[in-house]
Amino acid sequence: MGEDQGQDRRDELLKLWHDYGKTYNVFVPSEEPAPHNWDREFPEPDERGTLDPQALKHWRFFEKTRDFLRSQYADHGLLAGPALVFDCLVPKFQKPLGIPADKRKRFKFPRQGDPPEWYEKALRMIITSQGEVGFVCGSEDCQRRKCKLNVHNENRISPCDLFSLIQIFHGHRSVATAKSIVAEEFGKLGKFEAHGIEEKPKIIRYAVPKHEIHELIARYSSMRRQHVPRLVAEATTLVRSCELVELEHPRVFSHYFAFFWPQIIDHDILTRINGPAIKLYLWLLVRQEEAARRNQWGLDLTDAEIGRQWGVTRKAIGKLRKELQKPGLLRVKGGKWVAGYSGVFQGYTPP
C-alpha cells in the first residue's frame, strides 16, 4: 500500500469512525482519539505466511474485526447494526453466578440466572489513541469481578483485544482456543511475543461529587453581582480540593462523581468566566457527562427548558448562555449544547 493510499485510507476510516459517533450516538466525538500516532508500519505476514497475533490490534483491522465478530456471533445479533455498543455474551455461553435466594430477593434479581441489565449494551468496540482496536466494558452493576474487563476488578485489562474478548465470552482459560477461532478468519497466526509496552498518554480528571456541584448552584440561586467573587472562590476551591484521578479511557462514568478536566483549574476558566454563568457551566458539565453515559452526544436543551428547571426566566438563561458562547466554552448547533474547556478569552491576564 503506497504512502498516499495509506493516508487516504486512514482519513477515510477516521471520518467513518466519527460519523458513527455523530450519527448513532455511540461516543462523544471530542473525547475520542485523534490519530496522531497511527502511522506506524502496517504489519504483514512473514515469509511463511504467519501473522503476528498482536498485529490484529492495528487500526486497519478495525472493519475486518467488526465483520468477523458480526459473522461469528450472528445468532446473537452482535454488532448487527451500525452502533459499536453491544451486549456481553457471557450469559449465552457460561453458567450464571450462584446468587443466594435472600440476596436475589433483597436486590430484586430474577429467581434464576444473572440480571440481564449486567450485560445489556455493556461492551463497546473502540480505536484507542494509539490506533489500536480494542474493547471496553461500562457495566458498573456486573458482579463477575474476576472478569478481566470488569470495572471493579483491580487487575482489569481495559481495553482488551479480540482474543481476550472471545476468552471472556466463552470462559476459555487458554488464549490458544481463542486464537484458533480467530485464525479461521484471519489466517495463520504466530505465537504471542512481548513487544514492550508503549506509554500511553494519561487521562487525568478531577473527581468532583455531583451533589456538591448541585448544592453550590442552589446556594447561589438568587445571587447578585457582588456575590460573584465568592462564587468564583467557592467553585474553584470545590474543584481544586477534589482528588485528581487517572482514567483508563475517556468514557469512565460514575453515579457519584463528575470527572472535570484539569484545564478548568490550570487555565483559570472559572476566574475568567467571572460571573453567574459559572453556575450554568458547571451544571452543563455534569449534565452532558450523564448524557454521554447514556450514549447521547450533546444536550437537547433550550433557554426556556433550563429556565423552567431553575425557576428563572428564559431571558436570564439566554444571558448566561451567551456569556459562555462568547469565549467558546459552549457551542450550540442544531439544538445540541456542548460545553468544553478550550475557550478563547480576550483581554484577560491570569493573576
C-alpha positions as CSV (number, residue, x, y, z in Angstrom):
1,M,0.0,0.0,0.0
2,G,1.5,3.3,-1.1
3,E,2.1,6.2,1.3
4,D,-0.7,8.4,-0.3
5,Q,-3.1,5.5,-0.5
6,G,-2.4,4.6,3.2
7,Q,-3.0,8.3,4.3
8,D,-6.3,8.3,2.3
9,R,-7.3,5.1,3.9
10,R,-6.6,6.4,7.4
11,D,-8.5,9.6,6.7
12,E,-11.4,7.6,5.3
13,L,-11.6,5.4,8.4
14,L,-11.3,8.3,10.8
15,K,-14.2,10.0,9.1
16,L,-16.2,6.8,9.3
17,W,-15.3,6.5,13.0
18,H,-16.5,10.0,13.8
19,D,-19.6,9.5,11.7
20,Y,-20.5,6.5,13.8
21,G,-20.4,8.7,16.9
22,K,-22.3,11.6,15.5
23,T,-25.0,9.6,13.7
24,Y,-25.5,6.7,16.2
25,N,-24.6,8.4,19.5
26,V,-22.0,5.8,20.5
27,F,-19.4,8.2,21.9
28,V,-18.5,11.8,22.4
29,P,-16.5,12.8,19.3
30,S,-14.5,15.4,21.1
31,E,-13.2,12.8,23.6
32,E,-12.4,10.2,21.1
33,P,-8.8,9.7,19.8
34,A,-7.2,11.7,17.0
35,P,-4.8,9.5,15.1
36,H,-1.6,11.4,15.8
37,N,0.4,8.3,16.0
38,W,-1.4,5.9,13.7
39,D,1.3,6.0,11.1
40,R,3.4,3.0,12.3
41,E,4.1,0.4,9.7
42,F,1.2,-1.9,8.8
43,P,2.1,-5.5,9.9
44,E,2.4,-8.1,7.1
45,P,2.7,-11.9,7.3
46,D,6.3,-13.3,7.3
47,E,7.8,-15.4,4.5
48,R,5.8,-18.4,5.8
49,G,2.5,-16.6,5.7
50,T,2.3,-16.3,9.5
51,L,1.0,-13.1,11.0
52,D,1.9,-11.8,14.5
53,P,-1.4,-12.0,16.5
54,Q,-0.6,-8.7,18.1
55,A,-0.9,-7.2,14.6
56,L,-4.7,-7.6,14.7
57,K,-4.7,-4.6,17.1
58,H,-3.7,-2.3,14.2
59,W,-6.5,0.2,13.3
60,R,-6.6,-1.1,9.7
61,F,-8.1,-4.4,11.0
62,F,-11.0,-2.5,12.6
63,E,-13.5,-3.3,9.8
64,K,-12.4,-6.8,9.4
65,T,-12.6,-7.4,13.2
66,R,-16.0,-5.9,13.3
67,D,-17.2,-8.1,10.4
68,F,-15.6,-11.2,11.9
69,L,-17.5,-10.7,15.2
70,R,-20.7,-9.9,13.4
71,S,-20.4,-13.2,11.5
72,Q,-19.1,-15.3,14.3
73,Y,-21.9,-14.3,16.6
74,A,-24.6,-13.7,14.1
75,D,-27.1,-15.9,16.1
76,H,-26.8,-13.4,18.9
77,G,-27.1,-10.2,16.8
78,L,-23.6,-9.0,17.8
79,L,-22.8,-5.7,16.1
80,A,-25.6,-6.4,13.7
81,G,-26.4,-2.7,13.3
82,P,-24.1,0.3,12.8
83,A,-23.6,1.1,16.5
84,L,-20.4,-0.1,18.2
85,V,-22.1,-0.8,21.5
86,F,-23.2,-4.4,22.1
87,D,-24.4,-6.9,24.7
88,C,-21.9,-9.0,26.6
89,L,-22.4,-12.7,25.6
90,V,-21.1,-14.2,28.8
91,P,-24.6,-15.4,29.8
92,K,-25.0,-17.1,26.4
93,F,-22.0,-19.4,27.0
94,Q,-21.4,-19.6,30.7
95,K,-23.4,-20.7,33.8
96,P,-24.9,-17.9,35.9
97,L,-23.4,-16.9,39.1
98,G,-24.6,-18.7,42.3
99,I,-26.5,-15.9,43.9
100,P,-28.2,-16.8,47.2
101,A,-32.0,-16.6,47.3
102,D,-32.0,-13.9,50.1
103,K,-29.7,-11.7,48.0
104,R,-31.9,-12.2,44.9
105,K,-34.9,-11.0,46.9
106,R,-33.1,-8.1,48.6
107,F,-31.8,-6.7,45.3
108,K,-34.8,-7.7,43.2
109,F,-32.8,-10.0,41.0
110,P,-34.6,-12.7,38.9
111,R,-35.2,-16.0,40.6
112,Q,-32.9,-17.7,38.1
113,G,-29.9,-16.6,36.0
114,D,-28.0,-13.3,36.2
115,P,-29.8,-10.0,36.0
116,P,-29.9,-9.1,32.2
117,E,-29.0,-5.5,32.9
118,W,-25.5,-6.6,33.8
119,Y,-24.8,-7.4,30.2
120,E,-27.1,-5.3,28.1
121,K,-25.1,-2.8,25.9
122,A,-22.2,-3.3,28.3
123,L,-19.4,-3.5,25.8
124,R,-18.0,-1.1,23.2
125,M,-15.6,-1.5,20.3
126,I,-13.1,1.3,20.1
127,I,-10.0,2.6,18.5
128,T,-7.5,3.8,21.1
129,S,-5.4,6.9,20.9
130,Q,-2.6,4.6,19.9
131,G,-4.5,3.5,16.9
132,E,-5.3,0.0,18.3
133,V,-8.6,-1.8,18.0
134,G,-9.9,-2.8,21.5
135,F,-13.0,-3.4,23.6
136,V,-14.1,-1.8,26.9
137,C,-16.9,-2.6,29.4
138,G,-19.0,0.1,31.0
139,S,-21.2,-2.1,33.3
140,E,-21.0,-1.0,36.9
141,D,-23.6,-3.5,38.1
142,C,-22.0,-6.7,36.8
143,Q,-20.7,-8.8,39.6
144,R,-18.4,-11.0,37.6
145,R,-15.5,-9.3,39.3
146,K,-12.8,-11.7,38.2
147,C,-13.5,-10.8,34.5
148,K,-10.5,-9.0,33.1
149,L,-12.8,-6.2,31.8
150,N,-15.0,-5.8,34.9
151,V,-14.8,-2.2,36.2
152,H,-14.5,-3.5,39.8
153,N,-11.5,-5.7,39.0
154,E,-8.3,-4.0,40.3
155,N,-6.3,-6.0,37.8
156,R,-8.5,-5.5,34.8
157,I,-7.1,-5.1,31.3
158,S,-9.0,-2.4,29.5
159,P,-9.2,-2.1,26.7
160,C,-8.8,-5.8,25.8
161,D,-8.0,-7.3,22.4
162,L,-10.0,-9.6,20.2
163,F,-8.6,-12.7,21.7
164,S,-9.4,-11.7,25.3
165,L,-12.9,-10.7,24.3
166,I,-13.5,-14.3,23.0
167,Q,-12.0,-15.7,26.1
168,I,-14.3,-13.6,28.2
169,F,-17.4,-14.7,26.3
170,H,-16.7,-18.4,26.5
171,G,-14.7,-18.6,29.7
172,H,-11.6,-20.1,28.0
173,R,-8.7,-20.2,30.3
174,S,-6.2,-20.5,27.5
175,V,-5.8,-17.9,24.8
176,A,-4.9,-20.8,22.4
177,T,-8.6,-21.7,21.9
178,A,-9.5,-18.1,21.1
179,K,-6.5,-17.8,18.7
180,S,-7.7,-20.9,16.8
181,I,-11.2,-19.3,16.4
182,V,-9.7,-16.1,15.1
183,A,-7.3,-17.9,12.8
184,E,-10.2,-19.4,10.8
185,E,-10.9,-15.9,9.6
186,F,-7.5,-14.1,9.7
187,G,-5.2,-16.9,8.6
188,K,-2.2,-18.5,10.2
189,L,-1.2,-16.7,13.5
190,G,2.1,-16.9,15.2
191,K,3.0,-17.1,18.9
192,F,2.3,-14.3,21.3
193,E,5.5,-12.4,22.0
194,A,6.2,-9.4,24.2
195,H,6.8,-6.3,22.1
196,G,7.2,-3.9,25.0
197,I,4.7,-1.5,26.4
198,E,4.1,1.8,24.7
199,E,3.5,4.6,27.2
200,K,0.0,5.9,26.6
201,P,-1.0,9.4,27.4
202,K,-2.5,9.6,30.8
203,I,-6.1,10.8,31.2
204,I,-6.3,12.9,34.4
205,R,-9.6,14.3,35.8
206,Y,-10.8,15.9,39.0
207,A,-13.4,13.5,40.6
208,V,-16.0,16.1,41.7
209,P,-19.0,14.9,43.8
210,K,-22.1,15.8,41.8
211,H,-24.2,16.6,44.8
212,E,-21.7,19.3,45.8
213,I,-22.0,20.9,42.4
214,H,-25.8,21.0,42.8
215,E,-25.6,22.3,46.3
216,L,-23.2,25.1,45.2
217,I,-25.6,26.1,42.4
218,A,-28.6,26.1,44.8
219,R,-26.7,28.3,47.3
220,Y,-26.3,31.0,44.6
221,S,-29.7,30.6,43.0
222,S,-30.6,34.2,43.8
223,M,-27.2,35.7,43.7
224,R,-26.3,39.4,42.9
225,R,-23.3,40.8,41.1
226,Q,-21.5,41.4,44.4
227,H,-21.6,37.7,45.1
228,V,-19.6,36.8,42.0
229,P,-16.1,36.8,43.7
230,R,-17.4,34.5,46.4
231,L,-18.9,32.2,43.8
232,V,-15.7,32.1,41.9
233,A,-13.7,31.3,45.0
234,E,-16.1,28.6,46.2
235,A,-16.3,26.9,42.8
236,T,-12.6,27.0,42.3
237,T,-11.9,25.6,45.8
238,L,-14.5,22.8,45.3
239,V,-12.9,21.6,42.1
240,R,-9.3,22.1,43.2
241,S,-9.8,20.2,46.5
242,C,-11.1,17.1,44.8
243,E,-8.8,14.2,44.0
244,L,-7.1,14.0,40.7
245,V,-7.6,10.5,39.3
246,E,-6.2,8.7,36.3
247,L,-8.9,7.2,34.0
248,E,-8.2,4.2,31.7
249,H,-10.2,5.8,28.9
250,P,-12.3,9.0,28.4
251,R,-15.6,7.2,28.8
252,V,-15.5,6.3,32.5
253,F,-18.6,7.3,34.3
254,S,-19.8,7.3,37.9
255,H,-23.1,7.8,39.7
256,Y,-21.4,9.8,42.4
257,F,-18.6,11.8,40.6
258,A,-18.4,14.0,37.6
259,F,-14.9,14.0,36.0
260,F,-13.7,17.5,35.3
261,W,-10.8,18.4,33.0
262,P,-7.7,19.7,34.9
263,Q,-7.7,22.7,32.4
264,I,-10.7,24.1,34.3
265,I,-8.2,24.9,37.1
266,D,-4.9,25.1,35.2
267,H,-6.3,27.6,32.7
268,D,-8.3,29.6,35.4
269,I,-11.5,29.0,33.4
270,L,-13.8,29.8,36.4
271,T,-12.0,33.0,37.2
272,R,-12.1,34.0,33.5
273,I,-15.9,33.4,33.3
274,N,-16.1,35.7,36.4
275,G,-19.9,35.8,36.6
276,P,-23.1,33.9,37.3
277,A,-22.5,31.9,34.1
278,I,-20.2,29.7,36.2
279,K,-23.4,28.0,37.6
280,L,-24.6,27.2,34.1
281,Y,-21.1,26.0,33.0
282,L,-20.8,23.5,35.9
283,W,-24.4,22.3,35.5
284,L,-23.8,21.6,31.9
285,L,-20.6,19.7,32.5
286,V,-22.5,17.3,34.9
287,R,-25.5,17.0,32.6
288,Q,-23.5,16.3,29.4
289,E,-21.4,13.6,31.2
290,E,-24.7,11.9,32.3
291,A,-25.9,12.1,28.7
292,A,-22.7,10.6,27.4
293,R,-23.2,7.7,29.9
294,R,-26.5,7.0,28.0
295,N,-24.6,7.2,24.7
296,Q,-26.0,10.6,23.8
297,W,-23.7,13.2,22.4
298,G,-24.6,16.8,23.3
299,L,-27.6,18.0,25.2
300,D,-31.0,18.7,23.7
301,L,-31.8,22.0,25.6
302,T,-33.4,25.4,25.2
303,D,-33.2,28.5,27.3
304,A,-36.8,28.1,28.2
305,E,-36.4,24.5,29.4
306,I,-33.4,25.3,31.6
307,G,-35.3,28.3,32.9
308,R,-38.2,26.1,34.0
309,Q,-35.8,23.7,35.8
310,W,-34.0,26.6,37.5
311,G,-37.1,28.7,38.2
312,V,-35.9,31.7,36.3
313,T,-36.8,33.4,33.0
314,R,-35.8,32.3,29.6
315,K,-34.1,35.7,29.1
316,A,-31.9,35.1,32.2
317,I,-30.7,31.7,30.9
318,G,-30.1,33.2,27.5
319,K,-27.8,35.8,29.0
320,L,-25.8,33.1,30.8
321,R,-25.6,31.0,27.6
322,K,-24.2,33.9,25.6
323,E,-21.5,34.6,28.3
324,L,-20.3,31.0,27.8
325,Q,-20.6,31.0,24.0
326,K,-18.6,34.2,23.5
327,P,-15.3,32.7,24.7
328,G,-16.1,29.3,23.1
329,L,-16.8,27.4,26.3
330,L,-20.2,26.5,25.0
331,R,-21.3,25.6,21.5
332,V,-24.9,25.3,20.4
333,K,-25.6,23.8,17.0
334,G,-28.7,22.0,15.7
335,G,-30.2,22.3,19.2
336,K,-27.3,20.4,20.7
337,W,-25.4,22.1,23.6
338,V,-21.8,21.0,24.2
339,A,-19.6,22.6,26.9
340,G,-15.8,22.4,26.7
341,Y,-12.7,23.9,28.3
342,S,-10.8,25.3,25.3
343,G,-12.2,28.8,25.4
344,V,-10.6,31.9,24.0
345,F,-10.6,34.8,26.4
346,Q,-9.6,38.2,25.2
347,G,-8.3,41.0,27.4
348,Y,-7.7,38.7,30.3
349,T,-4.4,38.1,32.1
350,P,-4.3,35.4,34.8
351,P,-3.5,36.7,38.3
